[in-house]
Amino acid sequence: MAPENKNRATAAAILPLVGGARNIGSIAHCMTRLRLGLKDRALVQDEALKALPAVLGVVEDDTYQIVLGPGTVARVAPEFETLVAEAAPQLPLTAEELADRGAELKAARKERNATPFKLFLRRIANIFVPLIPALIGCGIIAGLNGLLVNLGWLTGVTPALAAIASGFMALIAVFVGFNTAKEFGGTPILGGAVASIIVFAGVAKITVFGQTLAPGQGGVLGALGAALLAVYVEKWCRRWVPEALDVLATPTLTVLISGLVTLYGLMFLAGEVSTGIGHGANWLLDNTGAFAGLVLGGLFLPLVMLGLHQALIPIHTTLIEQQGYTVLLPILAMAGAGQVGCAVAVYLRAKRNESLRGTIKSALPAGFLGVGEPLIYGVSLPLGRPFITACAGGAAGGAFVGLFSMLGDKVGSTAIGPSGWALFPLLQGNHGLGTTIAIYAGGLLTGYVVGFLATYCFGFTRQSLTDLNATPAPAEPATPKAMEPAHS
């Protein structure tokens, strides 16, 4: 079957199982998931959906999220959108079709999930997640270029590769500003225009608080703040500026006021915060590396369950912008290693539970590549104690990487998003690539082993082990929270 036919077949198989085209309110996708806004949750056939070969798992949060894996989702999503668009004219949605039960479920779910803090974190993720493909592509090119430079190969090509890899990072503030304005209801291009001030070379002629500004000072945090200010200024102008003058006055006042505040306040303040983040991360790993790695690696899965991992995305991006790599991501990626080790132990312990063993066999390849949702929501979390032992494996792997950081061998990633084995092409550190790869691989191996042993030895009581082998599969949690790859 041709790839495009395969992707369309996958989309066609999914559509009726989520209630058909009339039940789709919105369609989006991220690195690994097809995200659907459903009008009636009760119409979804969860078990049949999970049984599809292309579906790695499902997650329910503010949207219904179908895990298809990196690469696949970007090809299936357009086909799914086409099928819905083709069916829409023949399937008008009437008020009668929205059952009261579905409306009540949707309202209850929205009320439960839409706390102000979680909404804010979700918006932050919406700003940065669209940038991840460019970060990955440029990061891999940067790593390849560094390898060629170190080997002294293709010296005529490496300057071009450096330009390709660095161009996006040089202007990332503009993209952050654009996405920020779009997310918070402003005009995206005005957000990008204000954020572009931060990277303009001419700011080096401006002195603030006795210090000369530097191009790029404040980085992505400054761009986020500048664009957010621009949104509020623009909305104020829309309310008070006469309609006859709006087309001229509103963009002018938005850029002028936000630009002046950015130059004479935000750039300086955001620069201090960004510098503090960089110094803080380095100090933490230089002085408490093993302990910091233990805590970060062990707590990352619970952070994901609470949705708090999204707060780390701007921190990762700031570190990449400052240092060329984030030292936190490889440590956090160890949580996935603990999860893989845990799953292997469950597989061996669940000798007579063929359904669960089948789930583990199909999900393990994705788990090794850093896509952890199927193992978490289909294996460890429903079982309870194995989720804790998986965290223990992540803590051990994080401590391993953190220890070497404390000894002077930093391991970083030039992009966010990938995890597990998929992070190898993005690794970079302060020593040779071979050393960096060896430390990261050692951390993964430690996470696998400790996650396996902790689960095999302590993951079950005698009664829970008996129940596990007496039932076809553990019950799935009612409303699991969304999880992205170790950035996600």
Disulfide bonds with the S-S distance in Angstrom:
none
